[in-house]
Amino acid sequence: MHLSPTAFRCLIAAASIVVSGCATPPISNDQLRNLALIVPQDLYGNGAAVTEIDGKARNVAQQMTIEGSNILPGVKTRPGVNVSPGRHTIQVYACYAGSAQNCTSDIYVFDAHPGMVYVLRGPHQNIDVLDRFQRSAQGYLHPITQHEFVTDQELAAERRQELATAANAGLMVIEQRKRDQALIRQVGVRVCQESGRDIIYTGYVEHVTDDKLQIRIADAHFKGNPSLHPSGFSPSTVWDSPMQWDLCR
């Protein structure tokens, strides 16, 4: 069968999954400026491709593009997809270690802005952000919980909030201990102390001085599981400030 030059070009374009004028009109530069480009890293040379955007198949959600290959210096990347500005959930199918048996679907959730390129380099790696037309670095998006990625400013704000929350929690503990001092400073009362975030020590007040308590530490268990005890624990007696212990509740 003889193919015309136009038909031949369409066949080659379809085989290489390149969007061309044969099936879909090319996207103009003016249109591209209003879109963001999502590009997956070619991990270990074994391939990576965007498979879903916001729960829809890639070819249904947005047009493919030939852009993206080697867009980030020193990093091998695959052609990407165009998405409209806004918050997106992107699924990337990537194969590792040269084996088709070792493939995963990685999820990325982030806000995309027009005229930007987002290079997805792995589920626990920063997303590189570049200007789409200048190819200049514009910073990173950082991974946090539940597949979500945020900007430097958002990450800094979240850390400030975490510090403020921790500081407020610490102040609440101190205030509660002050209110409990009359009860804590009684011989025989049962007191508890949290070590790190995992272990709770339990003891009994045996002697009281003006600024110290003698506490017989009788038990230790993992936080949230009183029946599970850390290995290597043995009872001991310590002198400590009453402001370092809480009433067991």
C-alpha positions in Angstrom: 0.0 0.0 0.0 1.4 3.4 -1.0 1.2 6.1 1.7 1.1 9.8 0.9 3.7 12.0 2.6 1.1 13.4 4.9 -0.2 10.0 5.9 3.3 8.8 6.5 4.0 11.7 8.8 0.8 10.9 10.7 1.9 7.3 11.1 5.3 8.2 12.5 3.8 10.8 14.9 1.3 8.3 16.2 4.1 5.7 16.7 6.2 8.1 18.7 3.3 9.4 20.8 4.0 12.9 19.6 1.0 15.3 19.4 1.1 16.8 15.9 -1.2 18.6 13.4 -2.3 15.2 12.1 -4.7 14.6 15.0 -4.7 17.6 17.4 -3.8 21.1 16.4 -0.4 22.2 17.9 -0.5 24.4 20.9 0.6 28.0 20.2 3.2 29.8 22.3 0.4 32.1 23.5 -1.5 29.1 24.7 1.6 27.6 26.3 2.2 30.7 28.4 -1.2 30.0 30.1 -0.3 26.3 30.8 2.2 24.6 33.1 4.4 21.7 31.9 4.7 18.6 34.0 7.8 16.5 33.3 8.9 13.2 34.9 12.5 12.3 35.5 13.7 9.2 33.6 14.7 7.3 36.8 17.7 5.0 36.2 17.1 5.2 32.5 14.2 2.8 32.8 11.4 5.2 31.8 8.8 7.3 33.5 5.5 8.7 32.2 2.6 10.7 33.5 -0.4 8.3 33.4 -3.1 10.2 35.2 -4.0 13.9 35.9 -6.7 14.5 38.6 -7.9 10.9 38.2 -8.3 11.1 34.4 -6.2 9.3 31.8 -3.3 11.5 30.6 -4.6 11.8 27.0 -8.1 12.7 28.2 -7.0 15.3 30.8 -4.5 17.4 28.7 -2.5 17.3 25.5 0.8 15.6 25.3 3.9 17.6 24.3 7.3 16.8 22.8 8.8 19.3 25.4 10.5 18.1 28.5 13.4 15.9 27.4 16.6 16.9 29.2 15.0 20.2 30.3 16.8 20.1 33.6 20.6 20.2 33.2 22.3 16.9 34.2 18.9 15.1 34.6 17.4 12.8 32.0 13.8 13.5 31.7 10.8 12.4 29.6 8.4 14.4 27.5 5.8 16.0 29.7 2.1 17.0 29.7 0.5 20.4 29.7 -1.9 21.3 32.5 -4.0 24.3 33.3 -3.0 26.4 36.3 -4.3 25.2 39.7 -4.0 22.3 42.1 -3.4 18.9 40.5 -2.9 15.3 41.5 -0.4 13.8 39.1 0.3 10.1 38.8 3.6 9.0 37.4 4.3 5.4 36.4 8.0 4.7 36.9 10.1 1.5 36.7 13.2 1.0 38.8 16.3 -1.2 38.7 15.9 -2.2 35.1 13.0 -4.5 35.9 9.4 -4.4 34.6 8.5 -6.2 37.8 9.7 -3.3 39.9 7.3 -0.5 38.7 5.3 1.8 40.9 2.7 4.6 40.5 4.0 7.7 42.3 1.5 10.5 43.3 2.3 14.2 43.4 -0.2 16.8 44.7 0.8 20.5 44.2 -0.3 23.9 42.8 0.9 24.5 39.2 1.4 28.0 37.8 1.3 29.2 34.2 4.6 29.4 32.3 6.3 27.1 34.8 7.9 23.6 34.3 7.7 21.1 37.2 10.2 18.2 37.0 9.0 15.3 39.1 12.1 13.5 40.4 10.6 10.9 42.8 8.0 10.8 45.5 10.4 11.8 48.3 12.5 14.3 46.3 12.0 18.0 45.7 10.2 19.0 42.6 12.4 21.3 40.5 10.6 24.4 39.2 11.8 26.2 36.1 10.6 29.1 33.9 9.2 27.3 30.8 10.6 29.7 28.3 13.8 31.0 29.9 14.7 27.6 31.3 15.9 29.3 34.5 15.6 27.8 37.9 12.7 29.1 40.0 13.2 27.1 43.2 11.6 23.9 44.5 8.5 22.3 45.8 9.1 20.2 49.0 7.5 16.9 49.9 5.3 16.9 53.0 2.6 14.5 54.1 0.1 12.6 51.9 2.0 13.1 48.6 1.7 16.9 48.9 4.4 19.3 47.8 4.7 22.9 48.9 6.8 26.0 48.1 9.7 27.3 50.2 7.4 30.0 51.7 4.7 27.4 52.5 7.2 25.1 54.1 8.7 27.8 56.2 5.2 28.9 57.3 4.3 25.3 58.2 7.5 24.9 60.3 6.8 28.1 62.1 3.3 26.8 62.9 4.7 23.5 64.1 7.2 25.4 66.4 4.4 27.6 67.7 2.2 24.6 68.4 5.0 22.8 70.2 5.8 25.9 72.3 2.2 26.3 73.2 2.0 22.7 74.2 5.1 23.1 76.4 3.6 26.1 78.1 0.4 24.2 78.8 2.4 21.3 80.4 4.3 23.8 82.6 1.1 25.5 83.7 -0.5 22.2 84.5 2.5 21.2 86.6 2.3 24.4 88.5 -1.3 23.7 89.3 -0.5 20.2 90.4 2.5 21.0 92.7 0.6 20.6 95.9 -0.5 17.1 94.9 2.9 16.1 93.4 4.8 17.0 96.6 3.1 14.3 98.6 4.8 11.1 99.7 3.3 8.1 98.0 1.7 9.9 95.0 2.1 8.2 91.6 4.0 10.4 89.0 4.8 10.0 85.4 7.4 11.4 83.0 7.5 11.2 79.2 10.9 10.5 77.7 11.2 11.6 74.1 8.0 10.7 72.2 7.9 7.0 73.0 8.4 6.0 76.6 6.5 6.8 79.8 8.3 6.3 83.1 6.1 5.7 86.2 7.3 6.2 89.8 6.3 7.0 93.3 7.3 10.0 95.5 9.3 8.7 98.6 10.8 11.9 100.0 10.2 15.6 99.6 12.6 18.6 100.1 12.2 22.2 99.3 13.2 21.8 95.7 13.5 18.1 95.0 11.6 14.9 95.1 13.0 11.4 95.6 11.2 9.2 93.1 11.3 5.5 92.9 10.9 4.7 89.2 9.0 1.4 89.2 8.0 0.9 85.6 8.3 2.0 82.0 6.1 1.4 79.0 5.6 2.7 75.5 3.4 5.6 75.0 -0.2 4.6 74.2 0.5 0.9 75.1 0.9 0.4 78.8 1.3 -3.4 78.4 4.4 -3.0 76.1 7.7 -2.4 78.0 11.1 -1.3 76.6 13.8 -3.9 76.9 16.6 -3.3 79.4 14.6 -1.3 81.9 15.3 -1.8 85.6 13.8 0.1 88.6 15.8 2.9 90.0 15.6 5.8 92.5 16.3 9.4 91.5 16.2 12.9 92.9 14.6 15.3 90.6 12.7 18.6 90.3 8.9 18.3 90.9 8.5 20.5 87.7 9.9 17.6 85.6 7.1 15.2 86.6 3.3 15.0 86.1 0.5 13.3 88.0 -0.3 10.0 86.2 -3.6 10.4 84.5 
